[in-house]
Amino acid sequence: MKSQRIIPNLWLENAQKAVDFYLSVFKDGKIIQTTYYPKSKEEGLEDFQIAFAGAVLTIEFEILGQKMMAINAGNMFQFNESVSFMIPCKDQEEIDYYWNALTKNGGEESVCGWLKDPFGLSWQVCPEDWEKLTQKPGAFKKLMGMKKIIITDF
């Protein structure tokens, strides 16, 4: 199998909490590797990193065959909707599962199958035959009127 050449890196306030959440949602998920901040200035820690001394720095993990990296770096940067991850689902049951799992505990519903998880990361939960579905008459209007996609409404 060819190695993945682009790995999304997620800047998070609490990488461990986020990765634990993603591994609870994506049942095939696994942690690949964890690295830690140095414990002291002598080991290379910078003054602005003192609060992170010895804490988790990065967690490389995999969900649905996709490698990702979570960096534990504070709340200086936040996610926004300009980048999202699409989850193509085989049926309504799978759409319902991911929708409910990703919006629980502080996640937010949006429109057209988009949502934000409790960490502010945007996802689009949609049928795997997305392209075919969107070519049906009136599909765009129907999609814009939905939050979670309901396949039978097409």
C-alpha positions in Angstrom: 0.0 0.0 0.0 1.3 3.4 -0.9 2.0 5.7 2.0 -0.2 8.8 2.5 1.8 11.8 1.4 -0.4 14.6 2.9 -1.4 14.3 6.5 -3.8 16.9 7.9 -2.4 18.5 11.0 -5.0 19.7 13.5 -4.0 22.5 15.9 -5.9 21.9 19.2 -6.1 23.2 22.7 -6.3 19.7 24.0 -5.0 17.1 21.5 -5.5 14.1 23.8 -9.2 14.9 24.5 -9.9 15.5 20.8 -8.1 12.3 19.7 -10.0 10.3 22.3 -13.2 11.8 21.0 -12.4 10.9 17.3 -11.4 7.4 18.3 -14.7 6.9 20.1 -16.6 8.1 16.9 -14.5 6.2 14.3 -14.5 2.7 15.6 -11.6 1.6 13.3 -9.4 4.4 14.7 -6.0 4.0 16.3 -3.2 6.0 17.7 0.0 5.5 15.7 2.5 7.6 17.7 2.6 10.2 20.5 5.4 12.7 21.1 5.9 15.0 24.1 7.2 18.5 24.7 10.6 18.7 26.4 10.5 19.0 30.2 12.9 21.9 30.6 14.6 24.7 28.8 17.8 22.6 28.9 16.0 20.1 26.7 14.9 22.8 24.3 11.7 24.1 25.7 11.1 27.8 24.9 9.8 30.3 27.4 6.3 30.5 25.7 6.0 26.7 25.9 6.6 26.4 29.7 2.9 25.6 30.3 3.4 22.5 28.0 6.5 21.1 29.8 6.4 17.3 29.5 2.8 17.3 28.0 1.7 15.7 24.8 3.0 17.6 21.8 1.6 15.5 18.9 -0.6 12.5 18.4 -0.5 10.8 15.0 -3.7 8.8 14.6 -5.8 7.1 11.9 -9.5 7.2 11.2 -11.3 5.5 8.3 -7.8 4.8 6.8 -6.8 8.5 6.9 -3.7 9.4 8.9 -4.0 12.7 10.8 -1.9 14.6 13.3 -3.2 16.4 16.3 -0.9 19.0 17.8 -1.4 20.2 21.4 -0.6 23.8 21.0 -3.2 26.0 22.8 -6.1 28.0 21.5 -4.2 30.6 19.4 -5.8 29.3 16.2 -9.3 28.1 15.6 -10.9 26.0 12.9 -13.4 27.5 10.5 -15.7 26.2 7.7 -13.2 26.9 4.9 -11.8 23.4 5.5 -13.9 20.4 6.2 -13.7 16.6 6.0 -16.3 14.6 4.0 -17.6 11.3 5.3 -19.2 9.4 2.4 -21.8 7.1 4.0 -23.3 3.9 2.6 -26.8 4.5 3.9 -29.0 6.6 6.1 -28.1 4.5 9.2 -24.4 5.4 8.7 -25.3 9.1 8.1 -27.4 9.1 11.3 -24.6 7.5 13.3 -21.9 10.0 12.3 -24.2 13.0 12.5 -25.3 12.1 16.0 -21.8 11.1 17.2 -20.1 14.3 15.8 -22.8 16.7 17.0 -23.2 15.4 20.6 -21.5 17.2 23.5 -21.4 20.6 22.0 -21.2 20.0 18.2 -23.3 22.2 15.9 -25.6 21.4 13.0 -25.3 23.4 9.9 -26.9 23.0 6.4 -26.5 20.6 3.5 -24.9 17.8 5.6 -22.3 20.1 7.3 -21.7 20.1 11.0 -19.1 21.2 13.5 -17.8 18.7 16.1 -17.3 19.8 19.7 -13.7 20.9 18.8 -14.9 23.2 16.0 -13.8 21.0 13.1 -16.2 20.9 10.2 -17.4 17.7 8.6 -19.8 16.9 5.8 -21.8 13.7 6.4 -23.3 12.6 3.1 -24.3 9.6 1.0 -21.5 8.0 -1.0 -23.5 8.5 -4.2 -23.4 12.2 -3.5 -22.8 13.2 -7.2 -25.8 11.1 -8.4 -28.0 12.5 -5.7 -27.2 16.2 -6.5 -28.1 15.7 -10.1 -31.8 15.0 -9.3 -34.3 17.8 -10.1 -34.6 20.2 -7.2 -31.7 18.6 -5.3 -29.9 21.8 -4.5 -32.9 23.5 -3.1 -33.7 20.3 -1.0 -30.1 20.2 0.3 -30.1 23.8 1.3 -33.3 23.2 3.3 -31.8 20.3 5.2 -29.3 20.1 8.1 -28.7 16.3 8.3 -29.2 14.8 4.9 -32.2 12.5 4.6 -31.8 10.3 1.6 -35.5 9.4 1.2 -36.3 13.1 0.8 -34.9 13.1 -2.7 
